[in-house]
Amino acid sequence: MCLAVPLRVTAIDGDMATVEMGGVIRQVSLILTPEANVGDYVLVHTGFAINVLDEEEARETLALFAELEEAGRRVAEEQAASAQDTATEPGRDEPR
């Protein structure tokens, strides 16, 4: 499975771009997307901008990533709470 992330182009120098998301800044190649401009969102996979996205599509994708992150956090918290409850259950010598 491959994952590509939408990032905003903040600067371009030749066929390289500086991209940013949430304060994280990276350099990516624009060799596959020479039409990208500063301010555009590009879909980045393994250091290459592979597609230019419109802002609405990029924001929708980022919102989905945020929802997945939150769901993962909730599952981890529930698992930790369940493990804690099992470990401290009265009358049990061993956790389940």
Buried (B, 14 or more C-beta within 10 A) or exposed (E): EEEBBBBBBEEBEEEBBBBEBEEEEEEBBBEBBEEBEEEBBBBBBEEBBBBBBEEEBBEEBBEEEEEEEEEEEEEEEEEEEEEEEEEEEEEEEEEE
